[in-house]
Amino acid sequence: MIAFAGAFVLLLLIFWALLRLTPGFANRTFRLGQLVSGTWVAFTHGANDAQKTMGVIALALFESGHISHFYIPTWVIVSSGLAIALGTYSGGWRIMRTLGQRVISMEPASGFAAQMTAGATIYFATKLGYPLSTTHVISGSVLGAGATKRLSAVRWGVAGNIVVAWLLTIPAAGLVAAALYWPVQAIF
């Protein structure tokens, strides 16, 4: 909700401040701006999600006795960063295509506002120590930027399918863990 509202307000401010620019010049400017805003989102995404991965691995190493006191080894930091990068590289294009084409038709100014808002939301949550779903934040900011055109510009059916998938993820993960508990116990 924070990212939705932030992107909505930021894009309205951008439209108001740059009212007199020609669309061609504005689009070129925001395409260049998206290099910065995309880098910002990538940095904050890695800063937030990689920390969760590192914490789980370090806790497992500590509990299993592989490290004598709780700390995060350098190889865990590097492998977590690489895992986040590879995961984003392999699955990120599908998410970007869904959000940028199927949910709304993104324009450079909308993409810039969505990315800056998502990056800021993720950054402040990370600095304050709050875990969050970067996918939820980015999706919320895209929906907020898309809603500035008009509410009907957002394909709410696709957005609803995304929300349903989010809601089903935790119970589905719990069911898979429950189904695998006894076989894993028998092996180990």
Solvent accessible surface area in square Angstrom, and as a share of the most:
residue,aa,sasa,rsa
1,M,189,0.85
2,I,136,0.69
3,A,3,0.03
4,F,52,0.22
5,A,54,0.42
6,G,28,0.27
7,A,0,0.00
8,F,65,0.27
9,V,79,0.46
10,L,55,0.27
11,L,1,0.00
12,L,79,0.39
13,L,101,0.50
14,I,20,0.10
15,F,87,0.36
16,W,193,0.68
17,A,69,0.54
18,L,66,0.33
19,L,132,0.66
20,R,225,0.82
21,L,68,0.34
22,T,87,0.51
23,P,106,0.67
24,G,35,0.34
25,F,101,0.42
26,A,18,0.14
27,N,50,0.26
28,R,142,0.52
29,T,61,0.35
30,F,16,0.07
31,R,136,0.49
32,L,123,0.61
33,G,17,0.16
34,Q,50,0.22
35,L,124,0.62
36,V,100,0.58
37,S,0,0.00
38,G,24,0.23
39,T,91,0.53
40,W,69,0.24
41,V,19,0.11
42,A,64,0.50
43,F,124,0.51
44,T,1,0.01
45,H,33,0.15
46,G,22,0.21
47,A,30,0.23
48,N,7,0.04
49,D,25,0.13
50,A,11,0.08
51,Q,96,0.43
52,K,80,0.34
53,T,46,0.27
54,M,26,0.11
55,G,27,0.26
56,V,105,0.60
57,I,53,0.27
58,A,0,0.00
59,L,96,0.48
60,A,58,0.45
61,L,29,0.14
62,F,76,0.32
63,E,126,0.57
64,S,69,0.44
65,G,60,0.58
66,H,138,0.61
67,I,19,0.10
68,S,106,0.68
69,H,112,0.50
70,F,103,0.43
71,Y,95,0.36
72,I,63,0.32
73,P,11,0.07
74,T,101,0.59
75,W,147,0.52
76,V,0,0.00
77,I,86,0.44
78,V,83,0.48
79,S,45,0.29
80,S,1,0.01
81,G,36,0.34
82,L,106,0.53
83,A,57,0.44
84,I,35,0.18
85,A,56,0.43
86,L,120,0.60
87,G,42,0.40
88,T,67,0.39
89,Y,159,0.61
90,S,91,0.59
91,G,30,0.29
92,G,11,0.11
93,W,161,0.56
94,R,171,0.62
95,I,79,0.40
96,M,103,0.46
97,R,129,0.47
98,T,27,0.16
99,L,11,0.05
100,G,18,0.17
101,Q,118,0.52
102,R,129,0.47
103,V,0,0.00
104,I,1,0.00
105,S,70,0.45
106,M,54,0.24
107,E,85,0.38
108,P,18,0.12
109,A,10,0.08
110,S,2,0.01
111,G,4,0.04
112,F,42,0.17
113,A,0,0.00
114,A,2,0.02
115,Q,51,0.23
116,M,61,0.27
117,T,13,0.08
118,A,1,0.00
119,G,0,0.00
120,A,36,0.28
121,T,23,0.13
122,I,0,0.00
123,Y,69,0.26
124,F,123,0.51
125,A,12,0.09
126,T,24,0.14
127,K,136,0.58
128,L,125,0.62
129,G,59,0.56
130,Y,136,0.52
131,P,99,0.62
132,L,38,0.19
133,S,43,0.28
134,T,5,0.03
135,T,52,0.30
136,H,74,0.33
137,V,17,0.10
138,I,45,0.23
139,S,3,0.02
140,G,13,0.13
141,S,0,0.00
142,V,8,0.05
143,L,26,0.13
144,G,0,0.00
145,A,0,0.00
146,G,0,0.00
147,A,6,0.05
148,T,22,0.13
149,K,76,0.32
150,R,146,0.53
151,L,119,0.59
152,S,88,0.57
153,A,19,0.15
154,V,4,0.02
155,R,120,0.44
156,W,111,0.39
157,G,56,0.54
158,V,26,0.15
159,A,6,0.05
160,G,31,0.30
161,N,100,0.51
162,I,35,0.18
163,V,64,0.37
164,V,81,0.46
165,A,55,0.43
166,W,63,0.22
167,L,124,0.62
168,L,108,0.54
169,T,80,0.47
170,I,139,0.71
171,P,74,0.47
172,A,50,0.39
173,A,59,0.46
174,G,41,0.39
175,L,129,0.64
176,V,87,0.50
177,A,63,0.49
178,A,63,0.48
179,A,71,0.55
180,L,95,0.47
181,Y,108,0.41
182,W,180,0.63
183,P,67,0.42
184,V,68,0.39
185,Q,94,0.42
186,A,90,0.70
187,I,131,0.66
188,F,193,0.80
